[in-house]
């Protein structure tokens, strides 16, 4: 039987940066869509990251590049962060079994349309934080992050592109 590290809740900061989305469109150039990425961490509210302020004006919202083949690349370089309190043991258990869910959407209409989604494991980050807390105590802050490209799949599970995401998880201490 394991003894919980701390029965109290710990304050966490979660930061995410969407660098780009690259869709394989078979050579067709996407013209009229308004990209956004929705990010869902466990049961917390979904964070929506819009591509840019230019998307409000209806200007061209993608950057086709010759070095990415038959893909359309959408540069975001935007992110969001949130603070939340949760018990570290519970958080570790949940993140070890449940990935971050990233959804690429077209938000030009009132009802967003899902283009593709990706599952991003944060198990390594929460394991590193738990190891730090075991070594240094719950009152010592711990921060770990990672960056990577993840496959984007449509609703049928077919790979339709890539999403580049950087995540950072920070334990700010117990209460």
C-alpha positions in Angstrom: 0.0 0.0 0.0 1.4 3.4 -1.0 1.0 6.4 1.3 -0.2 9.6 -0.4 2.5 12.3 -0.7 0.1 14.9 0.5 -3.6 14.9 1.2 -3.8 18.6 0.4 -4.3 20.0 -3.1 -1.3 21.3 -5.1 -1.4 24.4 -7.3 -0.4 23.6 -10.9 0.2 25.7 -13.9 -0.4 24.1 -17.4 1.0 26.0 -20.4 0.6 25.0 -24.0 2.0 26.5 -27.2 0.7 25.4 -30.6 3.5 26.1 -33.0 1.9 24.9 -36.2 -0.6 22.5 -37.8 0.3 20.8 -41.1 -2.5 19.2 -43.1 -1.9 16.8 -45.9 -4.5 17.9 -48.5 -3.4 15.8 -51.4 -2.1 18.9 -53.2 -5.3 21.0 -52.8 -4.8 24.4 -51.3 -7.1 25.2 -48.4 -8.6 28.6 -49.0 -11.5 29.5 -46.8 -11.2 28.1 -43.3 -10.6 29.6 -40.0 -8.3 27.4 -37.9 -8.3 27.0 -34.2 -7.0 24.3 -31.8 -9.1 23.1 -28.8 -7.1 21.5 -26.0 -8.8 19.3 -23.3 -6.8 18.3 -20.2 -8.7 15.7 -18.2 -12.1 17.1 -17.1 -11.0 20.7 -17.1 -12.7 23.2 -19.5 -11.4 23.2 -23.1 -8.9 25.8 -24.0 -9.4 27.2 -27.5 -6.4 28.7 -29.3 -7.2 30.8 -32.3 -4.6 31.1 -35.1 -4.3 34.9 -35.0 -6.0 38.2 -34.8 -5.9 38.3 -38.6 -8.4 35.5 -38.7 -11.0 38.1 -37.6 -10.5 40.0 -40.8 -10.9 37.1 -43.2 -7.4 37.4 -44.6 -5.5 34.4 -45.8 -5.0 32.2 -42.7 -2.5 29.6 -43.8 1.1 29.5 -45.1 1.6 27.0 -47.9 5.3 26.2 -48.2 7.1 24.4 -50.9 9.3 22.4 -48.5 6.4 20.6 -46.9 5.3 18.8 -50.0 1.5 18.5 -50.6 0.6 20.0 -47.2 -0.9 23.2 -46.0 0.9 24.5 -42.9 -0.9 26.9 -40.5 1.5 28.8 -38.3 0.0 29.5 -34.8 2.9 30.4 -32.4 0.2 31.0 -29.8 -0.7 29.4 -26.6 -2.6 29.6 -23.3 -2.1 28.7 -19.7 -4.3 27.9 -16.8 -4.0 27.4 -13.0 -5.7 24.7 -11.1 -5.6 22.9 -7.8 -5.6 19.1 -7.5 -4.1 16.4 -5.3 -0.8 15.3 -6.8 -1.4 11.6 -6.4 -4.8 11.9 -8.1 -3.3 14.1 -10.8 -0.5 11.6 -11.4 -2.9 8.7 -11.6 -5.2 10.5 -14.1 -2.4 11.8 -16.4 -0.7 8.4 -16.4 -3.8 7.0 -18.0 -5.4 9.9 -19.9 -3.7 11.9 -22.6 -4.2 15.5 -23.5 -6.7 15.8 -26.3 -5.9 18.3 -29.0 -8.6 19.1 -31.7 -8.0 21.1 -34.9 -11.2 22.9 -35.8 -12.6 25.1 -38.5 -14.4 27.9 -36.6 -15.5 30.1 -39.5 -19.2 29.1 -38.8 -21.2 29.3 -35.6 -20.8 25.6 -35.0 -17.1 24.5 -35.2 -16.2 21.6 -37.5 -13.7 19.1 -36.3 -10.8 18.6 -38.9 -8.7 16.2 -36.9 -7.4 15.3 -33.4 -4.4 14.1 -31.6 -3.7 12.5 -28.3 -0.6 13.8 -26.4 0.7 11.9 -23.4 1.7 14.0 -20.4 2.7 11.0 -18.3 6.4 11.7 -18.5 5.9 15.3 -17.2 3.8 14.3 -14.3 6.2 11.5 -13.4 9.1 13.9 -13.3 7.1 16.3 -11.1 6.2 13.5 -8.7 9.8 12.4 -8.5 10.9 15.9 -7.7 8.2 16.2 -5.0 9.3 12.9 -3.4 12.9 14.1 -3.4 12.5 17.8 -2.3 9.0 18.0 -0.7 5.7 19.4 -1.8 6.7 23.0 -1.0 9.4 23.1 -3.7 8.3 24.2 -7.1 8.9 21.8 -10.0 8.6 22.5 -13.8 9.0 20.2 -16.7 8.1 20.6 -20.4 8.4 18.9 -23.8 7.9 19.8 -27.4 7.0 17.5 -30.2 5.1 16.8 -33.4 2.1 14.6 -33.1 0.0 12.9 -35.7 -3.4 14.4 -36.5 -6.1 11.9 -37.4 -9.6 12.3 -38.8 -12.7 10.8 -37.2 -12.0 7.5 -39.0 -8.4 7.3 -37.5 -6.6 8.1 -40.8 -3.5 10.3 -40.5 -4.2 13.7 -42.1 -1.3 15.7 -40.9 0.8 16.9 -37.9 0.5 19.3 -35.0 3.5 20.7 -33.2 2.8 21.4 -29.6 5.0 22.5 -26.6 3.6 21.8 -23.1 4.9 22.8 -19.7 3.5 21.5 -16.4 4.5 23.3 -13.2 3.9 22.3 -9.6 3.8 25.5 -7.6 3.5 23.8 -4.2 0.9 22.4 -1.8 -1.6 24.2 0.3 
